[in-house]
Amino acid sequence: MFGRLHLLHHPAEHLPFPEGAFDLVCCLEALEFMVRPRAVVAELVRVTRPGGWLLLTNRLGTDARLMPGKAWSLEQAQQIYQEEFGLLEVEVQRWQVDYSLIWARKPGESLPTRSRPLEEVWCCPRCGKTALLRVAGAYRCTACEARVPVGADEIIEALSAL
């Protein structure tokens, strides 16, 4: 753990968090490298609370042509986020030479979730319960006894518990 930041190694298509867990979800310079970018976006939307925001990047330029089906034109991205995922207030901003930023709001309203300790929102990769406790060199699920190691670099290796 780096202060209040945790690094979690886990598949993006199946995030280990409950529905609506976060006020803001970011995915920067990564979607075009995912095997199934639409599945990743669906997960990002799922873990965003109703009324919460998503911040995504969209790759532009000649590199985007090398990633067919994974990098979208700005028009495609806007259409996908609005029509396929039902996001509102989709706004595109030029960001870097090869990327634009896309802000979008999840429909609905709910109270902000605010910052919480990881143990309150992280679901066990094996049983799905939010019952993980930090122990020496790992997290242990009190519901199913799964052990999720924490590397020397402090990255939580959730893949090893699957």
C-alpha beads as a LAMMPS data file, in Angstrom:
LAMMPS data file: protein, C-alpha beads

162 atoms
161 bonds

1 atom types
1 bond types

-500.0 500.0 xlo xhi
-500.0 500.0 ylo yhi
-500.0 500.0 zlo zhi

Masses

1 110.0

Atoms # bond

1 1 1 0.000 0.000 0.000
2 1 1 1.281 3.455 -0.929
3 1 1 -0.500 5.711 1.557
4 1 1 -4.142 5.252 0.591
5 1 1 -3.366 3.841 -2.852
6 1 1 -3.551 0.073 -3.400
7 1 1 -2.290 -1.679 -6.514
8 1 1 -4.402 -4.707 -7.332
9 1 1 -3.497 -7.210 -10.076
10 1 1 -6.839 -8.583 -11.304
11 1 1 -8.665 -9.052 -14.652
12 1 1 -10.434 -5.831 -15.668
13 1 1 -13.378 -7.761 -17.152
14 1 1 -14.406 -8.977 -13.675
15 1 1 -13.563 -6.317 -11.111
16 1 1 -13.687 -7.521 -7.492
17 1 1 -15.929 -4.745 -6.237
18 1 1 -19.677 -4.500 -5.627
19 1 1 -21.986 -2.711 -8.006
20 1 1 -21.952 1.063 -7.548
21 1 1 -18.885 1.039 -5.274
22 1 1 -17.172 4.191 -6.591
23 1 1 -18.016 7.845 -7.272
24 1 1 -15.437 8.122 -10.056
25 1 1 -13.832 5.370 -12.121
26 1 1 -10.835 6.052 -14.386
27 1 1 -9.279 3.959 -17.126
28 1 1 -6.451 5.854 -18.773
29 1 1 -4.405 4.701 -21.768
30 1 1 -5.459 1.078 -21.276
31 1 1 -8.710 0.116 -23.041
32 1 1 -7.097 -0.378 -26.434
33 1 1 -4.781 -2.987 -24.900
34 1 1 -7.591 -5.053 -23.381
35 1 1 -8.640 -8.281 -25.082
36 1 1 -12.326 -7.336 -24.689
37 1 1 -12.579 -3.537 -24.282
38 1 1 -16.399 -3.484 -24.272
39 1 1 -16.461 -6.011 -21.410
40 1 1 -14.038 -3.800 -19.497
41 1 1 -16.214 -0.723 -20.060
42 1 1 -19.255 -2.701 -18.869
43 1 1 -17.380 -3.510 -15.634
44 1 1 -16.290 0.091 -15.182
45 1 1 -19.909 1.200 -15.552
46 1 1 -21.079 -1.524 -13.141
47 1 1 -18.769 -0.426 -10.306
48 1 1 -19.615 3.281 -10.780
49 1 1 -22.457 4.462 -8.553
50 1 1 -25.623 5.856 -10.202
51 1 1 -24.893 9.513 -10.872
52 1 1 -21.147 8.862 -10.693
53 1 1 -18.583 9.684 -13.349
54 1 1 -16.275 7.738 -15.620
55 1 1 -13.085 9.141 -17.078
56 1 1 -11.714 7.151 -20.003
57 1 1 -9.188 7.753 -22.728
58 1 1 -9.574 7.056 -26.408
59 1 1 -6.519 6.424 -28.570
60 1 1 -6.207 8.564 -31.684
61 1 1 -3.915 8.779 -34.669
62 1 1 -2.119 6.187 -36.739
63 1 1 -1.538 3.834 -33.784
64 1 1 -5.300 3.386 -33.476
65 1 1 -5.420 1.723 -36.911
66 1 1 -3.158 -1.030 -35.577
67 1 1 -5.802 -1.952 -32.992
68 1 1 -8.925 -2.772 -35.017
69 1 1 -12.025 -3.098 -32.886
70 1 1 -10.184 -1.842 -29.802
71 1 1 -9.570 1.812 -30.645
72 1 1 -12.580 3.804 -31.737
73 1 1 -12.993 7.068 -33.609
74 1 1 -14.301 9.890 -31.430
75 1 1 -17.708 9.536 -33.049
76 1 1 -17.740 5.772 -32.453
77 1 1 -16.634 6.196 -28.843
78 1 1 -19.349 8.740 -28.142
79 1 1 -21.983 6.499 -29.753
80 1 1 -20.772 3.380 -27.923
81 1 1 -20.772 5.079 -24.519
82 1 1 -24.185 6.652 -25.042
83 1 1 -26.064 3.910 -26.891
84 1 1 -24.470 0.671 -25.669
85 1 1 -23.773 1.711 -22.089
86 1 1 -26.451 4.373 -21.604
87 1 1 -24.013 6.958 -20.293
88 1 1 -25.026 10.612 -20.137
89 1 1 -23.198 13.898 -20.647
90 1 1 -20.510 12.222 -22.749
91 1 1 -17.895 14.897 -23.366
92 1 1 -14.736 14.475 -25.393
93 1 1 -11.663 16.632 -24.765
94 1 1 -8.378 16.590 -26.626
95 1 1 -5.744 15.483 -24.134
96 1 1 -2.449 14.366 -25.636
97 1 1 -1.133 13.816 -29.138
98 1 1 -2.427 10.228 -29.196
99 1 1 -5.369 10.420 -26.776
100 1 1 -8.570 12.217 -26.013
101 1 1 -10.293 12.208 -22.623
102 1 1 -13.888 11.094 -22.401
103 1 1 -15.996 12.124 -19.420
104 1 1 -19.370 10.414 -18.961
105 1 1 -21.957 10.188 -16.193
106 1 1 -23.800 7.026 -15.212
107 1 1 -27.572 7.554 -15.194
108 1 1 -29.409 7.714 -11.902
109 1 1 -28.793 9.362 -8.581
110 1 1 -27.305 8.101 -5.353
111 1 1 -25.370 9.525 -2.474
112 1 1 -21.612 9.766 -2.942
113 1 1 -19.774 6.692 -1.717
114 1 1 -16.809 8.708 -0.437
115 1 1 -13.387 7.280 0.299
116 1 1 -13.385 4.012 2.245
117 1 1 -10.744 1.487 3.275
118 1 1 -10.047 -1.194 0.676
119 1 1 -11.401 -3.911 2.982
120 1 1 -14.858 -2.293 2.875
121 1 1 -15.213 -2.495 -0.912
122 1 1 -12.932 -5.290 -2.110
123 1 1 -14.654 -8.625 -2.698
124 1 1 -12.791 -11.889 -2.213
125 1 1 -11.729 -13.206 -5.642
126 1 1 -12.839 -16.708 -4.630
127 1 1 -16.161 -16.320 -2.762
128 1 1 -17.188 -12.721 -3.583
129 1 1 -17.714 -11.590 0.018
130 1 1 -16.259 -8.362 1.411
131 1 1 -14.503 -10.164 4.236
132 1 1 -10.789 -9.636 3.568
133 1 1 -8.378 -8.809 6.374
134 1 1 -4.701 -7.861 6.083
135 1 1 -2.383 -10.465 7.608
136 1 1 1.386 -10.895 7.273
137 1 1 2.231 -10.794 3.553
138 1 1 -1.349 -11.297 2.376
139 1 1 -5.053 -10.675 2.766
140 1 1 -7.173 -13.495 4.164
141 1 1 -10.880 -13.950 3.543
142 1 1 -12.709 -14.630 6.793
143 1 1 -15.595 -16.216 4.864
144 1 1 -13.773 -18.839 2.755
145 1 1 -10.182 -18.680 4.073
146 1 1 -8.772 -17.739 0.632
147 1 1 -5.338 -16.165 0.888
148 1 1 -4.413 -13.316 -1.482
149 1 1 -0.670 -12.623 -1.392
150 1 1 0.820 -9.147 -1.323
151 1 1 4.147 -8.963 -3.147
152 1 1 7.297 -7.337 -1.852
153 1 1 6.385 -4.439 -4.176
154 1 1 3.057 -4.153 -2.276
155 1 1 1.006 -5.206 -5.336
156 1 1 -1.949 -7.337 -4.289
157 1 1 -1.805 -10.521 -6.397
158 1 1 -5.536 -11.298 -6.593
159 1 1 -5.018 -13.526 -9.633
160 1 1 -3.300 -16.138 -7.489
161 1 1 -6.460 -16.597 -5.380
162 1 1 -8.726 -17.382 -8.319

Bonds

1 1 1 2
2 1 2 3
3 1 3 4
4 1 4 5
5 1 5 6
6 1 6 7
7 1 7 8
8 1 8 9
9 1 9 10
10 1 10 11
11 1 11 12
12 1 12 13
13 1 13 14
14 1 14 15
15 1 15 16
16 1 16 17
17 1 17 18
18 1 18 19
19 1 19 20
20 1 20 21
21 1 21 22
22 1 22 23
23 1 23 24
24 1 24 25
25 1 25 26
26 1 26 27
27 1 27 28
28 1 28 29
29 1 29 30
30 1 30 31
31 1 31 32
32 1 32 33
33 1 33 34
34 1 34 35
35 1 35 36
36 1 36 37
37 1 37 38
38 1 38 39
39 1 39 40
40 1 40 41
41 1 41 42
42 1 42 43
43 1 43 44
44 1 44 45
45 1 45 46
46 1 46 47
47 1 47 48
48 1 48 49
49 1 49 50
50 1 50 51
51 1 51 52
52 1 52 53
53 1 53 54
54 1 54 55
55 1 55 56
56 1 56 57
57 1 57 58
58 1 58 59
59 1 59 60
60 1 60 61
61 1 61 62
62 1 62 63
63 1 63 64
64 1 64 65
65 1 65 66
66 1 66 67
67 1 67 68
68 1 68 69
69 1 69 70
70 1 70 71
71 1 71 72
72 1 72 73
73 1 73 74
74 1 74 75
75 1 75 76
76 1 76 77
77 1 77 78
78 1 78 79
79 1 79 80
80 1 80 81
81 1 81 82
82 1 82 83
83 1 83 84
84 1 84 85
85 1 85 86
86 1 86 87
87 1 87 88
88 1 88 89
89 1 89 90
90 1 90 91
91 1 91 92
92 1 92 93
93 1 93 94
94 1 94 95
95 1 95 96
96 1 96 97
97 1 97 98
98 1 98 99
99 1 99 100
100 1 100 101
101 1 101 102
102 1 102 103
103 1 103 104
104 1 104 105
105 1 105 106
106 1 106 107
107 1 107 108
108 1 108 109
109 1 109 110
110 1 110 111
111 1 111 112
112 1 112 113
113 1 113 114
114 1 114 115
115 1 115 116
116 1 116 117
117 1 117 118
118 1 118 119
119 1 119 120
120 1 120 121
121 1 121 122
122 1 122 123
123 1 123 124
124 1 124 125
125 1 125 126
126 1 126 127
127 1 127 128
128 1 128 129
129 1 129 130
130 1 130 131
131 1 131 132
132 1 132 133
133 1 133 134
134 1 134 135
135 1 135 136
136 1 136 137
137 1 137 138
138 1 138 139
139 1 139 140
140 1 140 141
141 1 141 142
142 1 142 143
143 1 143 144
144 1 144 145
145 1 145 146
146 1 146 147
147 1 147 148
148 1 148 149
149 1 149 150
150 1 150 151
151 1 151 152
152 1 152 153
153 1 153 154
154 1 154 155
155 1 155 156
156 1 156 157
157 1 157 158
158 1 158 159
159 1 159 160
160 1 160 161
161 1 161 162
